[in-house]
Amino acid sequence: MNEWLIAFLLTETVEVPIYSLALTGKSVVTRLLLAFLPSLFTHPLVWLFVSQSNPRSYWWAVAESEVFAVLVEGIYLRGLRVRAAFLWSLLANASSLGVGMLLYRLWPHC
């Protein structure tokens, strides 16, 4: 649970500012709240899927789960009428995955 919480907070720290930029025409509070929601839904599912994967297929599980997150979060943003919703979703998810992988590489036992 502790590892999941750290990963979730890191994901939100990276993705909320990106999604906030995409959500134009709304108050700051509304943008922050709406930006927090996509990963609140997808992150637990991604974490569960990857953690249950076979170690030999770990990277396939990561790729599949990230595609899932990009699609679901892109659909969510599209529902909010965000222009280039799937590009914003790809940017947010690639950024959080990249930051997470970099931090794990630097501090693997954290």
SVG drawing of the C-alpha trace seen along z (x, -y; Angstrom):
<svg xmlns="http://www.w3.org/2000/svg" viewBox="-19 -31 39 46">
<polyline fill="none" stroke="black" stroke-width="0.4" points="0.0,0.0 2.8,-2.4 4.5,-2.0 1.1,-2.5 0.4,-5.7 3.9,-7.1 3.3,-6.3 -0.2,-7.7 1.0,-11.0 3.8,-11.2 1.4,-10.6 -1.0,-13.3 1.9,-15.7 3.0,-15.4 -0.4,-15.0 -2.5,-17.6 -0.5,-20.6 -0.6,-19.3 -4.3,-18.6 -4.9,-22.0 -3.3,-23.7 -5.6,-21.7 -8.8,-22.7 -9.2,-26.3 -12.1,-28.6 -12.7,-27.3 -11.8,-28.6 -8.6,-27.4 -10.3,-25.3 -12.5,-23.6 -9.5,-23.0 -7.5,-21.4 -10.4,-19.2 -11.2,-18.1 -7.4,-17.5 -7.2,-15.3 -10.0,-12.9 -8.6,-11.0 -5.7,-9.4 -7.9,-8.8 -9.8,-6.3 -7.0,-4.9 -4.0,-4.7 -5.4,-2.0 -6.3,0.2 -3.0,-0.3 -1.1,0.5 -3.2,3.6 -2.7,4.8 1.1,4.3 1.6,5.7 -0.2,8.9 1.7,9.4 4.2,12.1 7.8,10.7 8.8,11.9 6.0,9.8 6.3,6.8 7.1,4.3 4.2,5.5 1.9,5.0 3.3,1.5 2.8,0.7 -0.8,2.1 -1.7,0.3 -0.3,-3.0 -2.3,-2.7 -5.4,-2.0 -4.7,-5.1 -4.1,-7.3 -7.3,-6.2 -9.6,-6.4 -8.1,-9.8 -8.4,-11.0 -12.0,-10.1 -12.6,-11.8 -10.9,-15.0 -12.8,-14.8 -16.1,-14.7 -15.0,-17.9 -14.5,-19.4 -10.7,-19.7 -9.1,-20.3 -6.5,-17.7 -7.7,-15.6 -5.7,-12.5 -2.5,-14.5 -2.9,-16.0 -3.5,-12.6 -0.5,-11.2 1.7,-14.0 0.5,-13.6 0.9,-9.9 4.2,-9.8 5.5,-12.5 4.4,-10.7 5.7,-7.4 9.0,-9.0 9.4,-10.8 8.5,-7.7 11.0,-5.5 13.7,-8.1 13.1,-8.4 13.0,-4.6 16.3,-4.4 17.9,-7.0 16.4,-5.6 15.4,-2.0 14.8,-1.1 12.6,-4.1"/>
</svg>
